[in-house]
């Protein structure tokens, strides 16, 4: 009888402890937000995370009854923003619009970024992918992807491609593509994606992977030639340009994913509430139209799928960084 009494007492005490904890969580959820919410955009004004944050900020404010304030925090490809958010109080009042740069590429390049992309964040939802297009100068004697690959194979190491810098998404995309296609090109790093596009326009380099908004009009004007898109689906912004997969580089699928994150430990109820509202907003026809204009493809898919993608993304870039020998020492 004593054993039963002690067991019952322990169980009762455990329940007594659990109820206040659950009640506290419910209270935090019901009260949230209690003050303005900081939306940290891991980019400067006009960058993709900034654009997405501003598209959603007013929608969130109307729904949740408190201001959602966008704060631009560029620096080190998203590392500065990610460090701040990873160390913020997990109460739902600091959120991050981050992309593959902060959550996969830079952690692969530098093991000392100061945060763990998996352990230090709650992935609320993916938002959009940002496909890139392989563009070449019109003087390059290759009008198709097949011809471009054949041309590169005839002169290994002589044709050149540009990027926004060593270790940038443009650099890694081309490195992964070159390996899959079995070609060898000379890498020429520039200071930013716009400078790289200008390099192709000027004929300083023959090719480069670029974000769609930077080259849509140039392709339409015949100043650049678009050979293929980096994702498995064609971009709504440039439906006339086929994917690499369609054109023979099977399974090629590399794009920056942008999503919404909170610090680890944030209430699952707050996360679920944000995810549901984001899903509703991002599917509005006006939002879809605006994203297409910006070269973005809607990828809203919830917490579990987004968490799985982040892990896949990390593995993809870790492999590429190792092959390129770009990782900084620990």
C-alpha positions in Angstrom: 0.0 0.0 0.0 2.9 2.4 0.8 4.3 1.9 -2.7 0.9 2.6 -4.3 0.5 5.7 -2.1 4.0 7.0 -3.0 3.4 6.3 -6.7 0.1 8.1 -6.6 1.7 11.0 -4.8 4.5 11.3 -7.3 2.0 11.2 -10.2 -0.1 13.9 -8.5 2.9 16.1 -8.0 3.9 15.6 -11.6 0.5 16.6 -12.8 0.6 19.6 -10.5 3.8 20.7 -12.1 2.7 20.0 -15.6 -0.6 22.0 -15.4 1.0 25.3 -14.5 3.6 24.9 -17.3 0.9 24.1 -19.8 -1.2 27.0 -18.5 1.7 29.4 -18.8 2.3 28.3 -22.4 -1.4 28.8 -23.1 -1.3 32.2 -21.5 1.7 33.3 -23.6 0.0 32.1 -26.7 -3.3 33.8 -26.0 -1.6 37.1 -25.1 0.9 37.1 -28.1 1.9 39.5 -29.4 2.1 41.8 -26.4 4.3 44.4 -28.2 5.6 45.1 -31.7 7.2 42.1 -33.4 10.6 42.6 -35.0 10.9 41.0 -38.5 14.6 40.7 -39.1 15.4 40.7 -42.9 18.7 39.0 -43.5 19.5 41.5 -46.3 19.7 45.2 -47.0 16.8 47.3 -48.4 15.6 45.8 -51.7 17.1 42.4 -51.0 14.8 39.4 -51.4 14.3 38.8 -47.6 13.5 42.5 -47.2 11.0 42.5 -50.0 9.2 39.4 -48.6 9.2 40.8 -45.1 7.6 44.1 -46.2 5.0 42.2 -48.3 3.9 40.3 -45.2 4.4 42.9 -42.4 1.1 44.8 -42.9 -0.8 41.6 -43.3 0.5 40.3 -40.0 -0.2 43.6 -38.3 -3.9 43.5 -39.4 -4.3 39.9 -38.3 -2.5 40.0 -35.0 -3.2 43.5 -33.8 0.3 44.7 -33.2 2.9 46.4 -35.5 5.3 44.1 -37.3 8.4 46.1 -37.9 10.9 45.2 -40.6 14.6 45.6 -39.6 17.2 45.2 -42.3 20.3 43.4 -41.0 22.7 42.7 -43.9 26.1 41.3 -43.4 28.1 38.1 -44.1 25.4 36.6 -46.2 22.8 36.5 -43.5 25.1 35.5 -40.6 24.7 38.8 -38.7 20.9 38.5 -38.7 20.9 34.7 -37.9 23.2 35.3 -34.9 20.8 38.0 -33.5 17.7 35.9 -33.9 19.2 32.7 -32.7 20.0 34.4 -29.4 16.7 36.3 -29.0 14.1 35.4 -26.4 11.9 32.7 -27.8 8.6 34.6 -27.2 7.5 35.2 -30.7 8.6 38.8 -30.8 11.7 38.4 -32.9 11.4 36.5 -36.3 13.7 36.2 -39.2 13.2 36.1 -43.0 16.3 34.2 -43.9 17.4 32.2 -46.9 19.9 29.5 -47.9 22.7 31.9 -47.4 22.1 32.1 -43.7 20.9 28.6 -43.1 23.0 26.4 -45.4 25.7 28.1 -47.5 27.5 30.2 -44.8 27.4 27.4 -42.2 28.9 25.1 -44.8 31.6 27.7 -45.6 32.4 28.6 -42.0 31.9 26.2 -39.1 32.4 29.2 -36.7 29.3 31.2 -37.7 28.1 31.2 -34.1 24.8 29.3 -34.5 23.4 25.9 -35.5 20.9 26.2 -38.4 19.0 23.2 -37.1 19.2 23.5 -33.3 18.9 27.2 -32.8 15.8 27.9 -34.9 12.3 26.8 -35.3 11.5 26.8 -39.1 8.0 28.2 -39.2 7.4 27.9 -43.0 9.1 28.1 -46.3 7.9 31.0 -48.4 9.4 31.0 -51.9 12.3 29.7 -53.9 14.5 31.9 -56.0 15.5 30.1 -59.2 18.4 31.2 -61.2 19.0 31.2 -65.0 22.1 30.3 -66.8 22.8 33.2 -69.1 25.5 33.6 -71.7 26.8 36.5 -73.8 25.1 36.5 -77.3 28.6 36.1 -79.0 29.0 32.7 -77.3 28.5 30.2 -80.2 26.0 28.1 -78.3 22.2 28.7 -78.7 21.2 25.7 -76.5 22.3 24.1 -73.3 23.5 21.1 -75.2 25.7 23.3 -77.5 27.1 25.2 -74.5 28.1 21.9 -72.7 29.7 20.6 -75.9 31.6 23.9 -76.5 32.9 23.8 -72.9 34.0 20.2 -73.3 36.1 21.1 -76.4 38.1 23.7 -74.5 38.3 22.7 -70.8 39.3 25.5 -68.4 39.2 28.2 -71.1 35.6 29.4 -71.0 34.8 31.5 -68.0 31.8 32.1 -65.7 31.2 34.7 -63.1 29.7 34.8 -59.6 28.8 37.2 -56.9 32.0 36.1 -55.1 33.7 32.9 -53.9 31.2 30.8 -52.0 28.2 32.7 -53.3 25.0 30.9 -54.5 26.1 31.7 -58.0 29.5 30.2 -57.5 28.1 27.0 -55.9 25.3 26.6 -58.4 27.8 26.7 -61.3 30.2 24.3 -59.5 27.4 21.8 -58.9 26.2 22.3 -62.5 29.7 21.9 -64.0 30.2 18.7 -62.1 26.9 17.3 -63.3 27.5 18.3 -66.9 31.1 17.1 -66.9 32.7 20.5 -67.8 35.5 22.7 -66.5 35.2 26.5 -66.7 37.3 29.3 -65.2 35.7 31.0 -62.2 35.8 34.8 -62.1 34.4 36.2 -58.9 32.7 39.7 -58.9 31.5 41.9 -56.0 27.8 41.1 -56.2 25.3 39.6 -58.6 24.7 42.8 -60.5 28.4 43.3 -61.2 28.6 39.7 -62.4 25.7 40.3 -64.9 27.5 43.4 -66.1 30.5 41.2 -66.7 28.5 38.9 -68.9 27.0 41.9 -70.8 30.4 43.3 -71.4 31.8 40.0 -72.6 34.4 39.9 -69.8 33.1 36.4 -69.0 31.0 34.0 -71.1 28.4 32.8 -68.7 26.9 33.0 -65.2 23.9 32.0 -63.1 21.8 35.0 -62.2 18.6 35.7 -60.3 15.7 36.0 -62.7 14.7 39.7 -61.9 18.2 40.8 -62.8 18.2 39.4 -66.3 14.5 39.0 -67.5 14.5 42.3 -69.5 18.0 41.7 -70.8 17.0 38.3 -72.2 13.9 39.8 -73.7 16.0 42.5 -75.4 18.4 40.0 -76.8 21.3 41.3 -74.7 21.8 38.0 -73.0 20.8 34.5 -73.9 19.0 32.4 -71.3 19.8 28.7 -71.6 18.0 27.0 -68.7 16.5 27.4 -65.3 18.0 25.9 -62.1 14.9 24.3 -60.7 12.8 21.3 -61.7 9.9 23.5 -62.7 10.0 26.3 -65.1 9.7 29.8 -63.7 6.4 31.6 -64.2 8.5 34.7 -64.9 10.3 33.1 -67.8 8.1 30.2 -69.0 9.8 30.0 -72.4 13.1 28.9 -70.8 13.3 25.2 -70.1 14.8 23.6 -67.0 18.2 21.9 -66.9 16.4 18.7 -66.1 14.3 19.0 -69.3 17.4 19.6 -71.3 19.4 16.6 -70.2 21.1 17.5 -66.9 18.7 15.2 -65.0 17.7 16.0 -61.5 19.5 19.3 -61.4 17.6 21.4 -58.8 19.5 24.3 -57.1 17.8 27.4 -55.8 17.8 29.6 -52.8 14.9 28.9 -50.4 13.5 31.8 -48.3 11.5 31.2 -45.2 10.4 32.4 -41.8 12.2 31.3 -38.6 11.9 31.9 -34.9 14.4 31.3 -32.1 14.4 27.7 -30.8 12.0 27.2 -27.9 9.2 29.4 -29.3 5.8 28.1 -28.4 4.5 25.6 -30.9 1.1 27.3 -30.8 2.6 30.6 -31.9 4.5 28.8 -34.6 1.4 27.1 -35.8 -0.6 30.4 -35.7 2.1 32.2 -37.8 2.3 29.3 -40.3 -1.5 29.2 -40.8 -1.7 33.0 -41.4 1.3 33.0 -43.7 -0.3 30.2 -45.8 -3.5 32.2 -46.1 -1.7 35.4 -47.1 0.8 34.0 -49.5 -1.9 32.3 -51.6 -3.7 35.5 -52.3 -3.8 36.2 -56.1 -2.2 39.6 -55.7 0.6 38.1 -53.7 1.2 35.4 -56.3 1.3 38.0 -59.1 3.8 40.1 -57.2 6.1 37.2 -56.5 6.0 36.2 -60.2 7.1 39.7 -61.1 10.0 39.3 -58.7 11.0 36.0 -60.1 9.9 34.1 -57.0 8.1 30.8 -56.9 5.7 30.1 -54.1 6.9 27.3 -51.8 4.8 27.7 -48.7 4.8 24.2 -47.2 4.7 24.3 -43.4 7.1 23.6 -40.6 7.9 19.9 -41.1 8.6 20.1 -44.8 10.6 23.2 -44.4 12.8 21.6 -41.7 13.4 18.7 -44.0 14.4 21.0 -46.9 16.9 22.9 -44.7 18.7 19.7 -43.8 18.8 18.7 -47.5 20.0 22.2 -48.4 22.8 22.0 -45.8 23.9 18.6 -47.1 23.9 19.9 -50.7 26.1 22.9 -50.0 28.4 21.1 -47.6 29.2 18.6 -50.3 29.8 21.4 -52.8 32.0 23.4 -50.4 34.2 20.4 -49.6 34.7 19.6 -53.3 35.7 23.3 -54.0 37.9 23.3 -50.9 36.2 26.5 -49.7 35.6 25.7 -46.0 37.3 27.9 -43.5 39.3 26.2 -40.8 37.6 25.6 -37.4 
